[in-house]
Amino acid sequence: MYYAIISEDIPDSLALRKQARPAHLARLEDLKNQGRLLVAGPHPAIDSPEPGDSGFTGSLVIAEFESLEQAQAWADADPYVDAGVYKEVKVKPYKVALP
């Protein structure tokens, strides 16, 4: 089943994001290579795909896991969590309806 991992950043998280980004992306690449990643990306802090110094306000990952517990464990091990980027992370079951 798919699960949505919805994360909200602390204020002014950009410097912390930059430090932890390579490890964060490596985990997402692993999910992608396993065919389990539906979509992933950050939420820009401004209405622009390249927010520059404005940074980001959070992230969304939708990926396939065997259970809610496994999805939560994966989310808890995110390098952004360890780096203090996120102030809150929610994991919810997700059903693909369209397309």
Helices and strands as residue ranges (DSSP letters): E 2-9, H 14-33, E 37-44, G 52-54, E 56-64, H 68-76, H 79-83, E 86-94
